[in-house]
Amino acid sequence: MKRVLLNGGGLYTVVQRLHHHLRSVETKFVAGVALGGYPLATGVSLFSYALAKEAHRQVPVYDVLYVRKEAHGMGQLVEGTFEPGDTVALLEDVVTTGASSLRAIDALRAAGLVVVHVFAVLDREDGGAEALEAAGVPFEALAYISDLHP
C-alpha cells in the first residue's frame, strides 16, 4: 500500500476514489491516522478544494485533522482547528483488526468530534469492519484482500 500512496499517480487515483465515496456522507472534516492516513486526508482536502474552485456548482471542501498515535507538543492527540460537535470521516490506508481506527475514533470522540464514517483503501478482512460497526461507525473500503487474493 505504501508503494501506491507514495507515488503521485497512485495517490491521486486513490484520493479521487475516496473523494467520490465521501460525497455519500455529510462531514466537515477528513481525519488521517498516522502515518498512512495523513497523505490520504491531505490529498482529499486538496482535491476537494481544487474541484470546488474549478466547478460551476457547489461541492464540499473538507478540512483536515491528523490523529496522532501519542500526544505531542501541547499534549493533544488530534491536530487541527475544529469545534466540539463537528463531523469527521476517518481515512485509513489499511484496516486489519480495526485497532488503530478504534484508537483514533476514541481520540476524535474525546476531542468532541462526531465520527460519521471510516473509509479505508484496503480491508484485510481480519475483523476490522465488524469491530468498527460494533463501535457504531459505518465502514467502507475501496478494495478487499479477498478481491486481490481469491
N, C-alpha and C positions, 0 to 999 in steps of 0.2 A: 504494500500500500504506500509506503514512503516513497518508492520509486515513482509512482504515479503522481503523488501530491507535491513532489519536489521537482517536477517537470512542468514548465509553463503550460504546455498544451494539455497535459493530463489534468492539472489543477483547474484550468479554465473549463474543461469539459465537465468535471465533477461539480464545480461551482454552478455552472449553468443548470445542471440537473437538480442540484439541491434547491436552487432558487425557484425552479419550476414547482417542486414539491412544496416548498414553503408557502407558496401562494394559496395553498389549501387551508392554512391556519392563520388566525389573527394574532400577530405578535409585533411588538415594537423592536425587540432585540433578538440577535442571534448570539449564542454563547459558545465558545470553544473551550474544550478541556485540554490542558497541557498534555502533550505537545502537539499531537496530530490534529486537534480541533482548532488550533489557533489560525493556521492558514485558511481553513475552511470558513470560519466566521469572518475573517478579514476579507477573503475573496468574495463571499456572498454580499457583504456590505458594499464593497467597491462596485461589484456587478450591479447591485440594485440601484446605487447612486447613478452610475453611468446610464443604465436603462431609463431611469426616471428623467434624466437630463435630456436624453435623445427622444423619448416617447412624446407623442402628441396626446397622451392620455395619462391619467393619474395612476402611478404604480407605487407600491410600498417601498420605502427605503428603510433598511434595517441597520440599526446601530449595533455596535459590538461590545460584548463583555467577554472577559477572559476569566476562567476559573482555574485558580492555582491548585497544585497538589498540597502545598504547605503555605501557611501565612508568611508574608514577606513585607518588608518595609513598614507600612502602617498597621501591620497585623491583619490585613484583610485577605480573604480567600477569593473574593470577587472583585475584579478590577473593571472600572468603567463608571460612567455617570448615569445614575438611574434613581428612580423614586420607588419607595415601597408600593407594591401593587402592580408595578409594570410587568408586562408579559414577556416571556423569553422562550425561544426554541433552542434546545441544546443540540450542538452538532458534534459528532464523533467520527473519527476515521474508521475505527473497527470496534464492534461490540462483541464480546465473548460471553462472559458471565453477567455483564452489566454492572460490575462492582465500581468501576471508575465513574460510570454515568450516575449511579446512585449516590456516590460521594459528592459529585458535582451538583446533583439535584438537591441534596441536603444543604450544601453551601448556598445555593441560589435561594432556596426557601428561607434559610436562616437570615439572609440579607433582605428578606421581604418581597422577593420576586415570585411570580406565578409561572411555573414551568408548564407550558401548554403542549409540548411535543418533544420527542427526541428523534433526530434523523441521523442515520449512520450511512457511511459509504458501503461498508461491508458488515453483514451479520454472520458471525462464525457458527451460529445456531447451537450455542452451548449453554442455553438457558437465559441469556440476556434479555431477550424480548419478553419472556414470561416474568422475569424479575421487575422489569420496568412497568409492565402492565399492572403487576401486583402493587406497585408503588403509586398507581393511579396516573401514570403518564403514558399516553399513546406513543407507540414506537413504529418506525418505518425505516427500511433500509433500501438503498439503491440496488444492492446485489446481495445474494445469499451464497454461502460457501457451497451448498449443495448444487447450485447452478454452475459453479466453476469446476467442481469435482463430483460428478454424478456417481 
